[in-house]
Amino acid sequence: MKRMLPLLFLMLTVNLNAQEQQFVTVQKVMKLMGSRFEITVVAPNEEIGYINIEEAAAEIQRIERLISSWDEGSETAKINRNAGIKPVKVSRELFKLIERCKQVSEITDGAFDITFASMDQIWKFDGSMKFPPTEAEIKNSVSKVGFNKIILDAEASTVLLKDQGMKIGFGAIGKGYAADKAKELLVSKQVRAGIINAAGDLTTWGTKVSGEKWLIGIANPLSKDKIFSWLPIVESSVATSGNYEKFVTFGGVKYSHIIDPRTGYPSTGINSVSIFTKTAELSDALATAVYIMGVDTGLALVAQLRGTEAIIVDSDNKIHKSKGIIFDNNN
């Protein structure tokens, strides 16, 4: 599982003087999908802006009903209940999402894998662990994990989890997907600009009321409350996967709460990863994968993906970045 941290700070210009500007910026924070969502739109007036925001929230709630493994009535829960038993016919939307998840698993060599939900939770990051799990326990914890065990039938639009006890979960991609769908809805309604910030999975379109680009502040790794650099983003998305707080230390090694689904071992060597792509869905998935893959392998993957950039802060708080990232460091 991934925990989104406050690595990214959003700088918004709010102008509510309708006489000075033809449009205004309207923003609302709400709890959706169990997380903090911040929705911002540029609208002709406040009333229309808040209507747009409620429409976006309704779309996010629809996505949650589709992908939640906790909702017994969801298609995802039905897939999990029938693991090792029979294929489950699902909507085209969910089928295509699972198909894309498998594609990301393939290009990341399984560092991203929605069957991570099958993993036994043997690592505890609440301070209660005194000793690490045994090798046998760790090996057994991942025995049911494996994206290649997701059997898809495109013609029948069915999904089968090959082994009993398998589960899928969208914790490492779901909020990004919801942000994209909310943006897609608002764009279809001619909302000229905005930002969907899904607990750190963030997507934008258009520009601020002033015509300036939206800016993302990258937190200083030595002080999370200070901005290291501002980056402009245009028609783009960003997601951050990180760990400054949830970890355990054994033998002098710091183990993250982000578990490698291939091995069952927590990730080491990285404090945070920010991924910039066109969609929040892909940014979300790759942030988790690159965190697990490590600095060198992660940056090598990013270099092969068109329109994708990364900022990585390693466990020594050293910043690594892909070639397309140019810092504007005003501090």
C-alpha positions as CSV (number, residue, x, y, z in Angstrom):
1,M,0.0,0.0,0.0
2,K,1.1,3.5,-0.7
3,R,0.7,6.5,1.6
4,M,0.6,9.9,-0.1
5,L,2.6,12.5,1.7
6,P,2.5,16.3,1.7
7,L,5.5,16.5,-0.7
8,L,3.7,18.6,-3.2
9,F,2.2,22.0,-2.3
10,L,-0.2,23.7,-4.6
11,M,0.0,27.4,-5.3
12,L,-3.3,28.8,-6.3
13,T,-4.3,32.3,-7.2
14,V,-7.9,33.0,-6.1
15,N,-9.5,36.0,-7.6
16,L,-13.1,36.6,-6.6
17,N,-13.5,40.1,-8.1
18,A,-15.8,39.5,-11.0
19,Q,-15.4,43.1,-12.1
20,E,-11.6,42.7,-12.6
21,Q,-11.8,39.2,-14.1
22,Q,-14.4,37.5,-16.2
23,F,-13.9,34.2,-14.4
24,V,-13.3,33.3,-10.7
25,T,-11.4,30.4,-9.0
26,V,-13.6,28.2,-6.8
27,Q,-12.1,25.6,-4.5
28,K,-13.5,23.0,-2.1
29,V,-11.9,20.3,0.1
30,M,-13.9,17.2,0.9
31,K,-13.4,13.6,2.0
32,L,-13.8,11.1,-0.8
33,M,-12.6,7.5,-1.2
34,G,-11.5,7.8,2.4
35,S,-9.0,10.5,1.5
36,R,-8.7,14.3,1.2
37,F,-9.7,15.6,-2.2
38,E,-9.2,19.2,-3.2
39,I,-11.1,20.3,-6.2
40,T,-10.5,23.6,-7.9
41,V,-12.2,25.0,-11.0
42,V,-12.2,28.2,-13.0
43,A,-15.8,29.2,-13.5
44,P,-17.9,32.2,-14.6
45,N,-19.1,32.7,-11.0
46,E,-19.0,31.0,-7.6
47,E,-22.4,29.3,-8.0
48,I,-21.5,27.6,-11.2
49,G,-18.1,26.7,-9.8
50,Y,-19.6,24.9,-6.8
51,I,-22.0,23.0,-9.1
52,N,-19.1,21.9,-11.2
53,I,-17.3,20.7,-8.0
54,E,-20.3,18.7,-6.9
55,E,-20.5,17.0,-10.3
56,A,-16.8,16.1,-10.0
57,A,-17.4,14.7,-6.5
58,A,-20.3,12.6,-7.8
59,E,-18.1,11.1,-10.5
60,I,-15.4,10.2,-7.9
61,Q,-18.0,8.5,-5.8
62,R,-19.1,6.5,-8.8
63,I,-15.5,5.3,-9.4
64,E,-15.3,4.3,-5.8
65,R,-18.4,2.1,-6.1
66,L,-16.8,0.5,-9.1
67,I,-13.3,-0.3,-7.7
68,S,-13.8,-0.6,-4.0
69,S,-12.9,-4.1,-2.7
70,W,-14.6,-3.3,0.6
71,D,-18.0,-2.7,-1.0
72,E,-19.6,-6.2,-1.3
73,G,-21.8,-5.0,-4.2
74,S,-18.9,-3.7,-6.3
75,E,-17.6,-5.5,-9.4
76,T,-14.1,-5.7,-7.8
77,A,-15.5,-7.5,-4.7
78,K,-17.3,-10.0,-7.0
79,I,-14.0,-10.7,-8.8
80,N,-12.3,-11.4,-5.5
81,R,-15.1,-13.6,-4.2
82,N,-14.9,-15.8,-7.3
83,A,-11.1,-16.1,-7.3
84,G,-10.1,-19.7,-8.3
85,I,-13.8,-20.4,-9.0
86,K,-15.1,-18.8,-12.2
87,P,-14.6,-15.7,-14.5
88,V,-16.7,-12.7,-13.6
89,K,-18.3,-10.5,-16.3
90,V,-17.5,-6.9,-15.6
91,S,-18.2,-3.5,-17.2
92,R,-16.0,-2.4,-20.1
93,E,-14.7,0.4,-17.9
94,L,-13.4,-1.9,-15.2
95,F,-12.1,-4.4,-17.7
96,K,-10.0,-1.7,-19.5
97,L,-8.7,-0.4,-16.1
98,I,-7.5,-3.9,-15.1
99,E,-6.0,-4.4,-18.6
100,R,-4.0,-1.2,-18.2
101,C,-2.9,-2.2,-14.7
102,K,-1.5,-5.5,-16.2
103,Q,0.4,-3.4,-18.8
104,V,2.0,-1.3,-16.1
105,S,2.9,-4.5,-14.2
106,E,4.7,-5.8,-17.4
107,I,6.7,-2.6,-18.0
108,T,7.7,-2.4,-14.3
109,D,8.5,-6.1,-14.0
110,G,5.9,-6.5,-11.4
111,A,6.9,-3.7,-9.1
112,F,3.4,-2.4,-9.6
113,D,0.8,-5.2,-9.2
114,I,-2.9,-4.9,-8.2
115,T,-2.8,-8.5,-6.8
116,F,-0.7,-7.1,-4.0
117,A,-4.1,-7.2,-2.1
118,S,-3.5,-11.0,-1.8
119,M,-0.5,-10.4,0.4
120,D,-0.5,-11.4,4.0
121,Q,0.1,-8.3,6.2
122,I,3.1,-9.6,8.2
123,W,5.0,-6.4,8.5
124,K,3.7,-3.9,11.1
125,F,4.6,-0.2,11.0
126,D,2.8,0.9,14.2
127,G,5.8,0.4,16.5
128,S,4.7,-3.1,17.6
129,M,7.3,-5.1,15.6
130,K,10.4,-6.2,17.7
131,F,11.8,-8.6,15.1
132,P,11.5,-8.9,11.3
133,P,9.4,-11.7,9.9
134,T,11.2,-15.0,9.0
135,E,12.1,-15.8,5.4
136,A,9.5,-18.5,5.3
137,E,6.8,-16.1,6.5
138,I,7.8,-13.5,3.9
139,K,7.9,-16.1,1.1
140,N,4.4,-17.4,2.1
141,S,3.0,-13.8,2.3
142,V,3.4,-13.4,-1.5
143,S,2.4,-16.9,-2.6
144,K,-0.8,-15.7,-4.1
145,V,0.5,-12.5,-5.7
146,G,1.2,-12.3,-9.4
147,F,-0.3,-10.2,-12.2
148,N,0.1,-13.0,-14.6
149,K,-2.6,-14.9,-12.7
150,I,-5.2,-12.4,-13.8
151,I,-6.9,-14.0,-16.7
152,L,-8.7,-11.5,-19.0
153,D,-11.1,-12.4,-21.8
154,A,-11.7,-9.3,-23.9
155,E,-14.4,-10.8,-26.0
156,A,-16.5,-11.9,-23.1
157,S,-15.3,-9.0,-20.9
158,T,-14.6,-11.3,-18.0
159,V,-11.9,-11.4,-15.3
160,L,-10.7,-14.5,-13.5
161,L,-8.2,-14.6,-10.7
162,K,-6.5,-18.0,-11.2
163,D,-6.0,-19.1,-7.6
164,Q,-8.3,-19.2,-4.7
165,G,-7.4,-16.6,-2.1
166,M,-6.2,-14.1,-4.7
167,K,-7.5,-10.5,-4.5
168,I,-7.0,-7.4,-6.5
169,G,-7.0,-3.9,-5.0
170,F,-6.6,-0.4,-6.6
171,G,-5.0,1.4,-3.7
172,A,-1.9,2.3,-5.8
173,I,-3.9,3.6,-8.8
174,G,-7.5,4.2,-7.8
175,K,-7.3,7.8,-6.7
176,G,-5.3,8.8,-9.7
177,Y,-7.9,7.1,-12.0
178,A,-10.7,8.9,-10.1
179,A,-9.0,12.3,-10.5
180,D,-8.7,11.7,-14.3
181,K,-12.3,10.7,-14.6
182,A,-13.4,13.8,-12.7
183,K,-11.3,16.0,-14.9
184,E,-12.7,14.3,-18.0
185,L,-16.2,15.0,-16.9
186,L,-15.5,18.7,-16.2
187,V,-13.7,19.2,-19.5
188,S,-16.7,17.6,-21.3
189,K,-18.9,20.3,-19.6
190,Q,-16.6,23.1,-20.9
191,V,-15.0,23.9,-17.5
192,R,-12.1,25.9,-18.8
193,A,-9.5,25.1,-16.2
194,G,-9.0,23.4,-12.8
195,I,-7.1,21.0,-10.6
196,I,-8.2,17.7,-9.1
197,N,-5.9,16.9,-6.1
198,A,-6.7,13.4,-4.9
199,A,-4.6,13.1,-1.7
200,G,-1.5,14.0,-3.7
201,D,-2.5,12.5,-7.0
202,L,-3.0,15.6,-8.9
203,T,-4.1,16.5,-12.5
204,T,-4.6,19.9,-14.1
205,W,-6.0,21.5,-17.2
206,G,-6.1,25.1,-18.5
207,T,-4.5,27.9,-16.6
208,K,-5.2,30.2,-13.7
209,V,-7.6,33.1,-14.0
210,S,-4.6,35.4,-14.7
211,G,-3.5,33.2,-17.6
212,E,-0.5,32.0,-15.6
213,K,0.4,28.3,-15.4
214,W,-0.5,26.3,-12.3
215,L,2.6,25.8,-10.2
216,I,3.6,22.8,-8.1
217,G,6.0,23.3,-5.2
218,I,8.5,20.6,-4.5
219,A,9.2,20.2,-0.8
220,N,12.7,20.5,0.5
221,P,13.7,16.9,1.5
222,L,15.4,18.4,4.6
223,S,12.4,20.3,5.7
224,K,9.0,19.2,4.3
225,D,7.4,22.5,5.2
226,K,9.7,24.5,2.9
227,I,9.6,24.7,-0.9
228,F,12.7,23.6,-2.7
229,S,11.5,24.6,-6.2
230,W,8.4,25.6,-8.1
231,L,7.5,23.7,-11.3
232,P,4.9,24.9,-13.8
233,I,2.5,22.2,-15.0
234,V,0.3,22.5,-18.1
235,E,-2.3,19.8,-19.0
236,S,-0.3,17.5,-16.8
237,S,-0.5,15.2,-13.8
238,V,1.7,14.3,-10.9
239,A,1.7,11.8,-8.1
240,T,4.0,11.3,-5.1
241,S,4.8,8.1,-3.2
242,G,6.8,8.5,-0.1
243,N,7.7,7.6,3.4
244,Y,9.0,10.0,6.0
245,E,7.1,8.6,8.9
246,K,5.9,5.0,8.5
247,F,8.9,2.6,8.6
248,V,10.8,0.2,10.8
249,T,14.5,-0.2,11.4
250,F,16.3,-3.5,11.9
251,G,20.1,-4.0,11.9
252,G,20.5,-0.3,11.1
253,V,18.4,-0.6,7.9
254,K,15.3,1.5,7.4
255,Y,12.4,-0.4,5.9
256,S,9.6,1.5,4.2
257,H,5.9,0.6,4.7
258,I,5.8,0.2,0.9
259,I,6.2,-3.5,0.2
260,D,7.6,-5.0,-3.0
261,P,4.9,-7.4,-4.2
262,R,7.4,-9.6,-5.9
263,T,9.5,-10.4,-2.7
264,G,7.4,-9.4,0.3
265,Y,10.2,-7.2,1.6
266,P,9.7,-3.5,2.3
267,S,11.5,-1.1,0.0
268,T,14.7,0.6,1.1
269,G,16.9,3.4,-0.3
270,I,14.2,6.0,-1.2
271,N,12.3,8.6,0.8
272,S,9.9,9.8,-2.0
273,V,9.2,9.7,-5.7
274,S,7.2,12.2,-7.7
275,I,6.1,11.2,-11.2
276,F,4.9,13.6,-13.9
277,T,2.8,12.3,-16.8
278,K,-0.3,13.2,-18.8
279,T,-2.6,11.2,-16.6
280,A,-2.9,10.9,-12.8
281,E,-3.6,7.2,-13.2
282,L,-0.2,6.5,-14.8
283,S,1.6,8.9,-12.4
284,D,0.0,7.2,-9.4
285,A,1.0,3.7,-10.6
286,L,4.5,4.6,-11.6
287,A,5.2,6.5,-8.4
288,T,4.7,3.3,-6.5
289,A,6.6,1.2,-9.0
290,V,9.7,3.5,-9.2
291,Y,9.8,3.7,-5.4
292,I,10.1,-0.1,-5.3
293,M,12.5,-0.3,-8.3
294,G,15.0,2.1,-6.8
295,V,16.8,5.2,-8.1
296,D,18.8,3.8,-11.0
297,T,16.3,1.2,-12.3
298,G,13.4,3.7,-11.8
299,L,15.1,6.5,-13.7
300,A,16.1,4.1,-16.5
301,L,12.4,3.1,-16.9
302,V,11.2,6.8,-16.8
303,A,13.8,7.6,-19.6
304,Q,12.1,5.1,-21.8
305,L,8.5,6.4,-21.3
306,R,7.6,9.3,-23.5
307,G,6.2,12.3,-21.7
308,T,7.2,11.0,-18.3
309,E,9.5,12.7,-15.7
310,A,10.5,11.9,-12.2
311,I,12.0,13.5,-9.1
312,I,13.4,11.0,-6.5
313,V,14.6,11.8,-3.0
314,D,16.8,9.0,-1.8
315,S,17.3,7.8,1.8
316,D,20.2,10.3,2.2
317,N,17.9,13.1,1.1
318,K,19.8,13.5,-2.2
319,I,17.6,14.6,-5.1
320,H,17.7,12.7,-8.4
321,K,15.7,13.7,-11.5
322,S,15.0,12.7,-15.0
323,K,16.4,14.8,-17.9
324,G,13.2,16.8,-18.5
325,I,13.0,18.3,-15.0
326,I,14.5,21.8,-14.7
327,F,14.3,23.2,-11.3
328,D,13.4,26.9,-10.6
329,N,15.1,27.1,-7.2
330,N,14.2,30.4,-5.6
331,N,15.4,29.5,-2.1
